[in-house]
Amino acid sequence: MAELDPPVLKAEDPGGRTFTGAAAANRVLRELGGFWRGLGSLYLAPPVAWLEDRYYARIARRRAWW
């Protein structure tokens, strides 16, 4: 049996751009506003985005295990 790709979190902004994985989670946080907007905006910093993308990929690979 072929291994399937893990399910991916997806979000679309009002302009029609699609985001996946950690970028989608952070886009949703920015849309919520308030404290969440600040937390989601951290993703815009390249070192934070790199770390979040790697961590999201690790979690996604092990999602079925949990």
N, C-alpha and C positions, 0 to 999 in steps of 0.2 A: 504494500500500500504506500503510495507516495505521500510524503509529508506536506501538509498544507501550510500556507503562509498564515501567521497568526492574525487574528482580526485586528483591524486598525481603527483607532478613534479618528473620526472625520468631522470637520466643521466647515461651514461655508459662511463667508461674510456677506453683508448686504450688496456688495459690489460684484459678487459671484466668484470671488477667489476661494479656492478649496485649500484647507490645511489638514495635515494628517499627523498622527502621533502627538508628541509633546507640543508641537506648534499649535495643534488644534485645541489642546487643553488650555494652553495659555491664551489663545484667542478668545475662548469662552470666558475665561477669567477677566480679560480686559473689557468684554462686553457687559459683565455684571456690574462694573463700576465700583466706586468706593475703595475700600481696602483691597478688594480683589483685583481692581485695575492696576494698582501698584505692584501687587505680587505677579500678575501676568506680564507686566511690562519688564520685569527682570529678564525675561526670555530674549528681549531685544539686544542684550549685551552678548557679544559673541562667545565669551568663555562660559557663560551661564547656559546659552543655547546648546553648546557642544556637550556640556555635562548632562543636561536634561535629555537630549536626544539619545545619548548612550544609555542612560539609566532607563528611559522608556523602552528602548529596544531590548534591554535585559529583562525587564518586567514582562514585556509582550511575549518573549520566547518562553517564559516560564508560567504564563497565565493559566494554562490548563492544569499545571501541577498544583496550584493553589486552589 
